[in-house]
Amino acid sequence: MRSSPVWIPTLVLCVLSATGELPVTPPVPLDAPGPVLPTEVPPPEVPVTVLLRLTIDRMGEVSQVEVRQSAGVAFDRAAMSAALRWRFQPARRGEEAIDVRVDVPVTFEPPVQVHPVEPVAPQPPSFSTTVRGASQAPPPVAVGDFHIPVGQLADVPRRSASDLMLLAPGVMLANHGGEGHAESIYIRGFDAGEGKDVELRLNGVPLNEVSHAHGHGYADTYFIIPELVESLRVTEGPYDPSQGDFGVAGTVEYQLGLARRGLTASLSTGSYAARRLSLLWGPPEASEATFVGLLLRQGHGFGPNRSYANAGVMAQVELRVGDASRLRLFGTSYGSRFASPGVVRETDVVDSRMPCAPDADSQFFCSYGPNQGGAGQRHILSAELQSRLKRGGRFIQQGYVVLRQTRIRDNFTGFLLDTPPPDGARQRGDNAEGYYRGSTMGLRGRYTPGLTLLGQAQPLELGYVARYDDVRTRSRRLRDSGGVPYATVFDNQVRTTNLGAYAALRAAPVSWLTLRGGVRLDTFLFGVDDHNRPTGDREGPRLPDESLEAYGFFASPRASAEIRLTPRLTWLTSAGLGARSSDAAALSDAELAPYARVASGETGLGWRLDGPLALEARGAFFATRVSQDFVFDETVGRNQPVGASQRLGAFISARGTLQDRVDIQASLAWARATLPVPGGSAWKLWDGTVMPYIPELLGRVDASLRGTTRVAGQQVDWNVALGHSAIGPRPLPLGRYSAPIFLFDVGTRARWKAVELGLSVENLLDTRWRESEFNYVSNFRGPDAPPSLMATRHFTTGAPRTFMGTLTLHLDLQEDSP
């Protein structure tokens, strides 16, 4: 027996954007069989209504169902089971299909008794729908799980795609290596280095590099073209079962897409001979997932030894395979070379001993010599097949290949560490070279069967990962003069196999409570060929090579509970375990490989208002404990283990949008990271020595205002954007603290027809600031100078005020066609 039934479409169109974008045409139902009255409960005596929120994808299929207003578990389950079978003509922006969310009230009428000789023809169900938004992300697993559409905030000046991570609260980036060196990431109270504690992915492809010479987990995101980043998912903490290796402080995943169709050519030039050329093409007849992008960058940098040049191309195509599957093919190729100024001693700058002009600015932006910098290459191929199964199930399968090579040279201590050979030679310098060449092959997939449980559609997700790395990782010392290698620190050929699987379950036993839980299992097999063994031992001569194998295994359970306090306010509590795999260079033969374990918990509130004026606010407290942490060690130029660590923290974040005119986001985060007192209670997370380099306070504001005006009778679209970072004092070794940092960036643009002019200014107030700051012993006065044993501050200089002007041509856009 079916619910009674008249189809009443009441789809509400999205408002035409201020920038002239096409309006959104809502989805149109094509096939919507009515829900079956549940047999486990008596038929209703009066009409009952279940309010569903559907996500309708670009293929017109229902990919997700949520209950917004319950009529009881039995009726909820019946409504959702029917909704997963409905098909629509997809919503469109112009001619382009897009994802939308719709609210659907499904009403169950009491059964009507009819005479047997007067059959009633079946009819579709009775409900109405309202478009709520242009995209829909899966529900967060924690308050700190952010699905961040870039949207208008792409107008805020940014140097690279790495800066988009600043849209998540509690994130700071620093770079001591130059324009092309991976960013050091500070997130959630962690000094995550260049990736050791943050899992980074691009369209599902992992970016962290195992056993990298510059640090385990090294991940460079400079190759990502910022204009092609559609959104980010930043999960702060290990709360999602799909999070894998390196997800100690969290996971950052970039999702690519190009909303603007046609050809866009952009040429920028600015301070310090900076030049930038980008070409973007999106075929008008294809979806946002199909694009080609080219980016060329080069410049002299804002001081000595800061030149850079890089080039990259990214391309993706989305193809339909039958009626129920889509295939995405993605590829990128990138090459980069950059010079690095390295660190400088504060005392040398203050005393005007740097090899530059004696004025304050020249000394501040100076460097010791041209022997630091690096180069890198990265190539990725990926194929992802998404299939819609019967009863609403989904299966996603992805395979990828990654090739990369990096060489990085740096010197943090000058002439301090080298012990010259016993032939009267001088100290050769502490220059270090990290070399890495590797290839990665992998598979990943997830399966969501079309099931319902306790009124929750698609409650089960199963996933797996399989990754194989074959890498050569090497560290050597170089002479300060000429850069000739004189000693090998390590030289390893590493083969690592990571096999993992996870299961996640979601259940809603009552309408106001949603429970999520899951577990992830990971295994690692390491094979290492050490090519830097001694040529002799107590037994006599031997080969300088040795092989070893090791094995590691860990399980990571995760769970969360969401309580809907009001239709707009939710309380979400999450807990989970995560892990970081071992650096293969530190393993011994037949070892049960150790790994760093993290335990984390978080609780907080989230509030959301949909509509033309959309608002979202979140706030939470969290606590974290790590079994093995790392702190930067200047003698080796990378992070070294220091034992257990712990963190307490909190954050608040808010974002508001008004149609396509205003987009503002602000966040404030506090975190205290400490090394626990030996033998102290594990519950006293506030006790212990403060960990160096990690700022306790971080604030960020991004804002964009768009509008339209008329000049000489012609329509001109304009935009003004602001970005502001506030960084509190950072603790340094030996009880020192850095100064706070306040930076402002502004940008503006105007577009007339196909021509757009823009101007961006970074560090608007021309602040003299230190991007990275350290405190240790060094000797940069030369090989004959006696080294001082007094620790002093060292720093890398932050960029001064820089200007960049841009000319952009928008060609073959649909909105420009007659």
C-alpha positions in Angstrom: 0.0 0.0 0.0 1.5 3.3 -1.0 1.2 6.8 0.4 -1.4 9.0 -1.2 -0.1 11.1 -3.9 -0.1 14.2 -5.9 3.1 15.7 -7.3 3.5 19.4 -6.4 6.8 20.8 -7.6 7.7 24.1 -5.7 11.4 24.4 -6.6 12.8 27.8 -5.7 15.3 29.4 -8.1 18.6 30.7 -6.8 19.1 34.4 -7.2 21.1 35.8 -10.1 24.6 36.6 -8.9 25.9 40.1 -8.8 28.7 39.2 -11.1 26.4 38.2 -14.0 26.5 34.5 -13.4 23.6 32.5 -14.8 20.7 31.6 -12.4 20.3 28.1 -11.1 17.5 26.0 -12.6 16.2 23.5 -10.0 16.0 19.8 -10.5 13.0 18.3 -12.2 11.6 14.9 -11.1 11.7 12.2 -13.8 11.1 8.9 -11.9 9.8 9.1 -8.3 8.0 6.0 -7.1 6.1 6.5 -3.9 7.2 5.2 -0.6 5.5 2.0 0.7 3.6 2.3 4.0 5.6 0.4 6.7 4.1 -2.8 7.8 5.9 -3.0 11.2 3.6 -0.2 12.6 -0.2 0.4 12.3 -1.3 2.5 9.3 -1.6 6.2 10.3 -5.0 7.5 11.2 -4.0 11.1 10.2 -1.4 12.3 7.7 2.2 12.1 8.9 5.1 13.9 7.3 8.8 13.1 7.1 11.1 16.0 6.1 14.0 14.8 4.1 17.1 16.7 2.9 18.4 15.2 -0.3 21.6 15.8 -2.2 21.0 15.5 -5.9 24.2 15.1 -7.9 25.1 16.1 -11.4 23.7 12.9 -12.8 20.3 13.6 -11.3 20.6 10.8 -8.7 20.1 11.1 -5.0 23.5 10.6 -3.4 22.6 11.3 0.2 19.5 11.5 2.4 19.1 13.1 5.9 16.1 13.2 8.1 15.4 16.8 9.1 12.0 16.1 10.8 11.1 12.6 12.0 7.8 10.9 11.9 9.1 7.8 13.7 11.8 5.3 12.7 9.5 3.2 10.5 8.2 6.1 8.4 11.6 7.7 8.2 13.1 4.4 6.8 10.3 4.0 4.3 10.7 7.6 3.1 14.4 7.3 2.7 14.3 4.0 1.0 12.0 5.5 -1.7 14.1 8.7 -2.0 17.2 6.7 -2.9 15.4 5.3 -5.9 14.2 8.7 -7.3 15.8 10.2 -10.4 15.8 13.8 -11.5 16.8 16.0 -14.4 19.7 17.6 -12.6 19.9 21.2 -11.5 21.7 23.5 -13.8 23.6 26.8 -13.8 23.0 27.8 -17.4 23.8 24.6 -19.3 26.1 23.2 -16.6 24.7 20.4 -14.3 25.5 21.1 -10.6 25.0 19.4 -7.2 22.2 20.8 -5.1 20.5 20.1 -1.8 16.7 20.0 -1.6 14.3 19.7 1.3 11.5 17.2 0.6 8.5 16.7 2.9 7.1 13.3 2.3 3.5 12.8 3.5 1.9 9.4 4.4 -1.9 9.5 4.1 -4.2 7.0 5.9 -5.0 4.1 3.5 -8.2 4.7 1.4 -10.6 1.7 1.1 -11.9 1.3 -2.5 -14.3 -1.1 -4.1 -12.6 -4.1 -5.6 -14.1 -3.4 -9.0 -12.9 0.2 -8.9 -9.1 0.0 -8.8 -7.1 3.1 -8.3 -4.2 3.7 -10.7 -0.8 4.2 -8.8 0.4 7.8 -8.7 3.6 9.5 -7.6 4.1 10.6 -4.0 3.0 13.9 -2.6 5.8 16.2 -1.6 7.4 19.6 -2.4 11.1 20.6 -2.7 13.1 23.7 -2.1 16.6 24.3 -3.3 18.9 25.1 -0.3 22.3 25.4 -1.9 24.5 24.8 -4.9 26.7 22.1 -3.2 26.6 19.7 -0.4 29.4 18.2 1.7 29.0 15.0 3.8 28.1 15.7 7.4 31.2 16.6 9.5 32.7 13.9 11.8 33.8 16.5 14.3 33.4 20.2 14.9 36.9 20.6 13.5 35.9 18.8 10.3 35.7 21.7 7.7 34.4 21.4 4.1 35.6 24.7 2.8 34.4 25.9 -0.6 36.9 28.5 -1.8 34.2 30.6 -3.5 34.7 34.4 -3.3 37.6 34.0 -0.9 39.7 33.2 -3.9 39.8 37.0 -4.4 42.1 37.3 -1.3 45.7 37.7 -2.3 47.6 34.4 -1.9 51.1 33.3 -3.1 50.2 29.7 -3.8 47.6 26.9 -3.1 49.3 26.3 0.2 47.9 29.5 1.5 44.3 28.2 1.1 45.0 26.1 4.2 44.7 29.3 6.2 40.9 29.2 5.6 40.8 26.5 8.4 41.2 27.8 12.0 44.4 27.3 13.9 46.6 27.1 10.8 49.9 29.0 10.3 52.4 28.5 7.5 56.1 29.4 7.6 58.9 28.8 5.0 62.6 28.9 5.7 63.6 27.4 2.4 62.5 29.7 -0.4 59.7 30.0 -3.0 59.2 26.4 -4.0 60.2 24.7 -0.7 57.3 23.0 1.1 55.7 25.1 3.8 56.1 24.3 7.5 52.6 23.7 8.7 51.5 24.7 12.2 48.0 23.3 12.9 46.0 22.5 16.1 49.0 23.1 18.3 51.3 20.9 16.2 54.5 21.8 14.5 53.7 19.5 11.6 56.9 20.3 9.8 56.5 19.9 6.0 53.9 17.2 6.5 55.0 14.8 9.2 51.8 15.3 11.2 49.4 16.3 8.5 48.0 13.9 5.8 47.8 15.8 2.5 45.8 14.6 -0.5 44.9 16.0 -3.9 41.7 14.5 -5.4 42.4 11.4 -3.3 46.0 11.1 -4.3 48.4 11.1 -1.3 51.1 13.8 -1.3 53.2 12.9 1.8 56.5 11.3 0.8 57.7 8.5 3.0 61.2 8.6 4.5 62.1 11.8 2.7 65.6 13.1 3.2 64.3 16.4 4.4 61.8 14.9 6.8 59.5 11.9 6.9 56.1 12.9 5.4 57.5 15.9 3.3 54.7 17.2 1.2 55.0 20.0 -1.3 51.8 21.7 -2.6 53.4 24.4 -4.7 52.5 22.5 -7.9 48.8 22.9 -7.3 47.3 25.7 -9.4 45.3 27.9 -7.0 42.6 28.8 -9.5 41.7 25.1 -9.9 41.1 24.5 -6.2 37.3 24.3 -5.8 37.3 23.4 -2.2 39.3 21.9 0.7 38.3 19.4 3.4 40.4 20.1 6.5 39.8 17.5 9.3 41.6 18.7 12.4 42.2 15.6 14.5 42.0 11.9 13.8 38.2 11.4 13.8 37.3 10.1 10.4 38.0 6.3 9.7 39.2 7.3 6.2 42.1 9.2 7.6 45.4 7.4 7.2 49.1 7.7 7.7 50.4 11.1 8.9 46.9 12.1 10.0 48.2 13.0 13.6 47.1 16.6 13.7 44.6 16.1 10.9 44.1 15.7 7.1 43.9 18.3 4.3 42.5 17.3 1.0 42.3 19.6 -2.1 39.4 19.1 -4.4 39.8 20.5 -8.0 37.3 22.0 -10.3 36.9 25.0 -12.6 33.5 26.8 -12.4 34.3 29.3 -15.1 34.0 27.9 -18.6 35.9 28.9 -21.7 39.5 30.2 -21.9 41.0 32.5 -19.2 44.4 34.0 -19.8 46.0 35.9 -16.9 49.4 37.8 -16.9 50.8 39.3 -13.7 53.9 41.3 -13.0 55.0 43.0 -9.9 57.6 43.8 -7.3 61.1 42.2 -7.5 60.6 41.2 -11.1 57.8 38.8 -10.2 56.0 37.4 -13.3 53.2 35.0 -13.5 51.3 33.5 -16.5 48.2 31.3 -16.1 46.1 29.7 -18.8 42.9 28.0 -17.8 40.4 26.2 -20.1 37.1 24.6 -19.3 35.1 23.3 -22.3 31.7 25.0 -22.2 29.9 21.7 -22.9 31.6 19.8 -20.0 31.2 19.9 -16.2 33.4 21.7 -13.7 35.4 18.5 -13.3 36.8 18.9 -16.8 39.6 21.5 -17.3 43.2 22.2 -18.3 45.5 24.6 -16.5 49.0 25.9 -17.1 50.9 28.1 -14.6 54.4 29.7 -15.1 56.1 31.7 -12.3 59.4 33.3 -11.8 61.0 36.2 -10.0 64.1 37.6 -8.3 62.7 37.5 -4.8 62.7 40.3 -2.3 66.4 40.0 -1.4 69.7 38.1 -2.2 69.4 34.4 -3.0 65.6 34.4 -3.3 65.1 33.8 -7.1 62.7 31.1 -8.2 61.2 29.7 -11.4 58.6 26.9 -11.7 56.1 25.6 -14.3 53.2 23.2 -14.0 50.3 21.9 -16.0 47.1 20.2 -14.6 44.4 18.5 -16.6 41.3 16.5 -15.8 38.4 15.1 -17.8 35.2 13.6 -16.5 33.5 11.0 -18.8 30.2 9.1 -18.5 30.5 5.4 -18.6 27.0 4.1 -19.2 24.1 5.5 -17.3 25.4 4.9 -13.7 29.1 5.6 -13.8 31.6 8.4 -14.2 35.3 8.2 -15.0 37.7 11.0 -14.0 41.2 11.0 -15.5 43.6 13.4 -13.9 47.3 14.3 -14.6 49.8 16.9 -13.6 53.4 17.6 -14.3 55.5 20.2 -12.5 59.1 21.4 -12.2 60.7 23.9 -9.9 64.0 25.5 -9.0 64.6 28.0 -6.2 67.3 29.7 -4.2 67.1 30.0 -0.5 68.6 32.7 1.8 68.8 30.4 4.8 68.7 31.6 8.3 70.7 34.6 9.7 72.0 35.4 13.2 70.2 38.2 14.9 73.5 39.6 16.3 75.0 39.8 12.8 72.1 41.8 11.6 72.1 44.1 14.6 75.8 44.7 14.4 75.7 45.2 10.6 78.0 42.3 9.9 76.0 40.9 7.0 77.6 41.0 3.5 75.2 43.7 2.2 74.9 47.5 2.5 75.0 48.8 6.1 71.5 50.3 6.2 68.9 48.6 8.3 66.7 47.3 5.5 69.7 45.8 3.5 71.0 44.1 6.6 67.6 42.7 7.5 66.9 41.2 4.1 70.5 40.0 3.5 71.8 36.4 3.5 75.2 34.7 4.0 75.8 33.2 0.6 74.3 31.6 -2.5 74.9 27.9 -1.6 71.4 27.1 -0.5 68.2 26.3 -2.4 66.7 23.4 -4.2 64.8 21.9 -7.2 62.0 19.5 -7.6 59.8 17.6 -10.1 56.5 15.9 -9.6 54.3 13.9 -12.1 50.9 12.4 -11.2 48.4 10.2 -13.1 45.1 9.2 -11.6 42.0 7.4 -12.7 38.8 7.4 -10.6 35.6 5.5 -11.4 32.4 6.4 -9.5 29.6 3.9 -9.9 26.0 4.1 -8.8 24.7 0.7 -7.7 21.2 -0.6 -7.2 19.2 0.5 -4.2 21.3 3.7 -4.0 24.7 2.2 -3.3 27.9 3.7 -4.5 31.3 2.3 -5.3 34.4 4.5 -5.9 37.7 3.0 -7.2 40.9 5.0 -7.8 44.3 4.1 -9.1 47.3 6.5 -9.2 51.0 6.7 -10.0 53.3 9.5 -8.6 56.8 10.2 -9.7 58.9 12.9 -7.9 62.4 14.0 -7.3 63.8 16.7 -4.9 67.2 18.1 -4.0 67.4 20.6 -1.1 70.5 22.3 0.2 70.6 24.3 3.5 72.9 25.3 6.3 71.6 26.1 9.8 74.8 26.2 11.8 77.5 27.6 9.4 80.9 26.3 10.4 80.2 24.4 13.6 79.8 20.7 13.1 82.4 19.4 10.7 85.5 17.7 12.0 88.3 18.2 9.4 90.4 15.2 8.4 93.8 14.9 10.2 95.7 16.6 7.4 95.6 20.1 8.6 92.5 21.0 6.4 90.2 23.8 7.4 86.6 23.3 8.6 84.6 22.5 5.5 81.2 23.9 6.5 77.9 22.4 7.6 76.0 22.6 4.3 73.6 19.7 4.0 72.1 18.2 0.9 68.9 16.1 1.0 68.2 14.1 -2.2 65.0 12.2 -2.8 63.8 10.3 -5.8 60.7 8.1 -5.6 57.8 6.5 -7.3 54.4 5.6 -5.8 51.7 3.3 -7.1 48.4 3.0 -5.2 44.8 1.9 -5.2 42.0 3.2 -3.0 38.3 2.6 -2.9 35.2 2.9 -0.9 31.9 1.1 -1.0 28.6 2.4 0.3 25.8 -0.2 0.0 22.2 1.1 -0.4 21.1 0.2 3.1 19.1 1.9 5.9 19.6 1.5 9.6 17.4 3.0 12.3 16.0 5.5 9.8 19.5 6.5 8.5 20.1 6.0 4.8 23.5 4.7 3.6 24.8 4.1 7.1 27.7 1.9 6.2 30.9 2.7 4.4 33.7 0.3 3.7 37.1 1.4 2.3 40.6 0.3 1.6 44.0 1.6 0.6 47.0 -0.1 -1.1 50.2 2.0 -1.6 53.7 1.0 -2.6 56.7 3.3 -2.5 60.1 2.7 -4.0 62.4 5.6 -3.1 66.1 6.6 -2.9 66.7 8.9 0.0 70.1 10.4 0.8 71.7 13.1 3.0 75.2 14.4 2.4 77.4 17.2 3.8 78.8 19.7 1.2 81.8 21.9 1.2 80.9 25.5 1.7 83.1 26.4 -1.2 82.0 24.8 -4.4 79.4 22.5 -2.9 81.4 19.3 -3.4 80.1 16.5 -1.1 82.6 15.4 1.5 80.5 13.0 3.8 77.4 10.9 3.6 75.0 11.0 6.5 72.7 8.3 5.2 72.0 6.7 1.8 69.0 4.3 1.7 66.9 2.6 -0.9 63.5 2.2 0.7 60.5 0.0 -0.3 57.3 0.5 1.7 54.0 -1.3 1.3 51.0 0.1 3.1 47.8 -1.9 3.2 44.8 -0.5 5.0 41.1 -0.9 5.4 38.3 0.8 7.3 34.7 0.5 8.2 32.4 3.3 9.3 28.8 3.1 10.5 26.3 5.8 11.1 23.0 5.4 13.0 20.3 7.7 14.3 18.4 5.8 17.0 16.2 8.9 17.6 15.6 12.0 15.5 17.9 14.2 17.6 20.8 11.9 17.9 23.3 10.7 15.3 26.1 8.3 16.2 29.1 7.6 14.0 31.8 5.1 14.6 34.5 3.1 12.8 37.9 1.5 12.9 40.8 1.6 10.6 43.5 -1.1 10.3 46.9 -0.3 8.7 49.9 -2.6 8.0 53.3 -1.5 6.8 56.1 -3.7 5.4 59.5 -1.9 5.1 62.5 -3.1 3.0 65.7 -1.0 3.3 69.0 -1.2 1.5 71.5 0.8 3.5 74.3 2.0 1.1 76.3 3.8 3.8 77.7 1.1 6.0 81.4 1.0 7.1 83.8 -0.9 4.8 85.3 -2.7 7.8 84.4 -4.0 11.3 86.0 -6.3 14.0 85.8 -9.2 11.7 87.7 -7.5 8.9 86.7 -5.9 5.5 83.0 -5.9 4.6 80.8 -4.4 1.9 79.3 -1.0 2.5 75.8 -2.3 1.9 73.2 -3.9 4.2 69.6 -4.9 3.9 66.8 -5.1 6.5 63.1 -5.7 6.7 60.6 -4.6 9.3 56.8 -4.9 9.8 54.3 -2.6 11.6 50.6 -2.8 12.4 48.1 -0.5 14.1 44.4 -0.2 14.6 42.7 3.2 15.0 39.1 3.3 16.3 37.1 6.6 15.9 33.7 7.6 17.1 31.4 10.7 17.4 28.0 11.6 18.8 25.9 14.5 17.3 23.0 15.9 19.3 20.6 18.2 17.5 19.7 20.8 20.2 17.6 22.9 17.8 17.0 22.7 14.0 20.1 25.0 13.6 22.2 24.2 16.6 24.1 20.9 17.1 26.5 19.6 19.8 29.2 17.3 18.5 31.6 15.2 20.5 34.4 13.2 18.8 37.2 10.9 19.9 39.8 8.9 18.0 43.2 7.3 17.7 45.6 8.0 14.9 49.1 7.1 14.0 52.3 8.1 12.1 54.3 5.4 10.4 58.0 4.9 11.1 60.8 6.6 9.1 62.4 3.6 7.5 65.9 5.1 7.9 65.6 4.5 11.7 64.5 0.8 11.6 66.5 -2.3 12.4 66.3 -5.7 10.8 63.2 -7.9 11.8 61.9 -5.1 14.0 58.2 -4.8 14.9 58.2 -1.3 13.5 57.3 1.3 16.1 54.9 4.1 15.3 53.7 7.3 16.9 50.2 7.0 18.4 47.9 10.0 18.9 44.8 10.0 21.1 42.5 13.0 20.7 39.1 14.2 21.9 37.0 17.2 21.0 33.6 18.6 21.9 31.8 21.7 20.7 28.9 23.4 19.1 27.9 24.2 15.5 25.2 26.6 14.3 24.0 27.1 10.7 21.6 29.3 8.9 20.7 28.7 5.2 19.2 31.1 2.8 20.3 34.2 0.8 22.2 35.2 3.9 24.0 32.1 4.9 25.8 31.9 8.3 27.8 29.2 9.9 29.6 29.3 13.3 31.6 26.6 15.2 33.5 26.4 18.4 35.2 23.6 20.3 37.7 22.5 22.9 40.1 19.7 22.2 42.8 17.6 24.0 45.5 15.5 22.3 48.4 13.3 23.5 51.1 11.9 21.2 53.4 9.0 22.1 56.3 10.2 20.0 56.7 13.8 18.9 59.4 15.7 17.0 61.2 19.1 17.4 63.4 20.9 15.0 67.1 20.1 15.4 69.4 22.6 13.7 72.4 20.2 13.7 70.7 17.9 11.1 68.3 20.5 9.6 65.2 18.4 10.3 62.9 17.3 13.1 64.1 14.8 15.6 62.2 12.7 18.2 61.8 14.1 21.7 59.3 11.7 23.3 55.6 12.1 24.3 53.8 15.4 24.0 50.3 16.8 24.8 48.0 19.6 23.8 45.0 21.6 25.1 43.2 24.0 22.8 40.1 25.7 21.6 38.9 27.5 18.5 36.0 29.5 17.2 35.2 30.0 13.5 32.5 31.8 11.5 31.6 32.4 7.9 28.9 34.4 6.3 27.9 34.8 2.7 25.3 37.1 1.1 24.4 35.6 -2.3 27.5 36.3 -4.5 28.2 39.7 -3.1 29.7 39.2 0.3 31.9 36.4 1.8 33.5 36.8 5.2 35.3 34.2 7.3 37.0 34.7 10.6 38.7 32.4 13.1 40.6 32.5 16.4 42.5 29.5 17.9 44.4 28.9 21.0 46.6 25.8 21.7 49.2 25.0 24.3 51.7 22.2 23.5 53.9 20.8 26.2 56.2 17.9 26.9 54.8 16.1 29.9 56.6 15.9 33.2 58.4 12.5 33.5 56.3 10.2 35.7 53.5 12.8 35.8 49.8 12.0 35.3 48.7 11.5 31.8 45.5 13.5 32.7 47.4 16.7 33.5 47.6 18.0 29.9 48.5 21.5 31.1 51.7 20.5 32.9 55.1 20.3 31.4 57.6 22.2 29.4 56.2 24.3 26.6 57.2 23.0 23.1 59.2 25.5 21.0 58.1 27.2 17.8 54.4 26.5 18.2 52.3 29.7 18.5 49.6 29.7 21.2 47.3 32.2 19.5 46.4 32.4 15.8 43.8 34.6 14.2 42.7 35.0 10.6 40.1 37.1 8.7 39.3 36.7 5.0 36.7 38.9 3.3 35.6 39.6 -0.2 33.0 42.1 -1.5 31.8 42.0 -5.1 29.5 44.4 -6.9 28.5 46.0 -10.2 28.5 49.6 -11.3 28.1 51.4 -14.6 30.8 53.5 -16.2 30.0 55.5 -19.3 26.9 53.4 -19.7 28.9 50.1 -19.6 28.5 47.5 -16.8 31.7 47.0 -14.8 32.0 44.2 -12.2 34.3 45.0 -9.3 35.8 43.3 -6.2 37.6 44.3 -3.1 39.2 41.6 -0.8 41.1 41.6 2.5 43.2 39.0 4.3 44.6 39.5 7.8 46.7 37.2 9.9 47.5 37.7 13.6 50.1 35.4 15.1 50.9 35.4 18.8 54.4 35.1 20.3 56.0 31.8 19.5 58.1 30.1 22.3 61.7 29.5 21.5 64.3 27.2 23.2 65.8 28.5 26.5 62.8 30.4 27.5 62.7 33.0 24.7 59.7 34.2 22.8 59.3 35.8 19.3 57.4 39.0 18.7 53.8 38.8 17.6 53.0 39.3 13.9 50.2 41.2 12.2 49.9 41.1 8.4 47.4 42.7 6.0 46.9 41.8 2.4 44.4 43.6 0.0 43.3 43.1 -3.5 41.0 44.7 -6.0 39.9 44.1 -9.5 37.5 45.5 -12.2 36.1 43.7 -15.2 34.5 45.1 -18.3 33.2 42.5 -20.7 36.1 40.1 -21.4 38.9 42.3 -19.9 39.8 42.4 -16.2 42.4 44.4 -14.4 43.5 43.6 -10.9 46.0 44.8 -8.2 47.1 43.0 -5.1 49.2 44.2 -2.2 50.7 41.8 0.3 52.0 43.0 3.7 50.2 46.3 3.1 51.7 48.0 6.2 55.3 47.0 5.1 55.9 45.2 8.4 59.3 43.9 9.2 58.6 40.4 10.4 60.3 37.1 10.8 58.7 34.2 9.1 60.6 31.5 11.0 62.6 32.0 14.2 65.0 29.8 16.1 67.4 29.9 19.1 70.6 27.9 19.1 74.4 27.9 18.7 76.1 28.6 15.4 79.1 30.1 13.7 78.6 32.0 10.4 81.8 34.1 10.7 83.9 31.7 8.8 86.0 28.5 9.3 88.8 30.3 11.2 86.5 32.1 13.6 86.2 30.5 17.1 82.6 29.3 17.5 80.6 30.9 20.3 78.8 28.5 22.6 76.2 31.1 23.4 72.8 30.4 21.9 71.3 33.3 19.9 68.3 34.0 17.8 68.3 33.0 14.1 65.5 33.9 11.7 64.3 33.9 8.1 62.9 37.2 6.9 59.3 37.6 5.9 58.4 39.4 2.7 58.1 43.2 2.7 55.3 45.0 1.0 54.9 43.7 -2.5 52.7 44.7 -5.4 51.3 42.6 -8.2 49.3 43.9 -11.2 47.2 41.5 -13.3 45.6 41.6 -16.8 43.1 38.8 -17.4 41.2 38.0 -20.6 38.0 35.9 -20.3 37.3 34.3 -23.7 34.5 32.1 -25.0 32.5 32.3 -21.8 28.9 31.3 -22.1 27.7 34.4 -20.3 29.5 36.6 -22.9 27.8 34.9 -25.8 24.9 36.8 -27.4 
